[in-house]
Amino acid sequence: MRVPSLAAAFGLLAGVVLGLPAAAQEFDRVGGIAVDVRPLQVYARGPQTELLRAVLTEAMQRSFGDRIVRGAPTLVVRVSGLSLAAYGGAQGGDRSSLGGSGTTDYLDGEAVLVGRGGEILARHPQLSALPASSGGAWYDPASERRRVAALAEHYAQWLRRRLPAQ
């Protein structure tokens, strides 16, 4: 009976060391939510990065608000990529597929559960993709802002679905 327990312990250790996605139940309670956009700031400084941090923080708080429990680990979303396509209207058919001509917006990141001592307890990578038309008419000056907000909302809602409470 001891061998399966030892094997399970090694499997768990290997998962932590290799950074494999954590089981969903580890994300069932969080003490707070933070969004880290520092990886983006290496190549994309400016108002768009700050906008993403603000709207993703709000979206995460809406999506995970019922899971916030005092003293639980912090849920940190580390954003590693934001790509807004040069959308000029979908001319000539459907161009919004992942393998299409580039009219898809992407938000790439990782949800990390961080313990009180700063240790990483669990992680879950995620990539969200939406058609560039999600922000409305491309010629509207507010379209880019709406696209960033739509990506943030999409990311938070899918993360909530992928990490259900047990």
Secondary structure, DSSP 8 states (H G I E B T S, - for coil): -HHHHHHHHHHHHHHHHHT----GGGGS-BSEEEEE-HHHHTT--SHHHHHHHHHHHHHHHHHHGGGB-TTS-EEEEEEEEEE--------SS---STTSSS-EEEEEEEEEEE-TTS-EEEEEEEEEEEEGGGGS-TTSTTHHHHHHHHHHHHHHHHHHHHS---
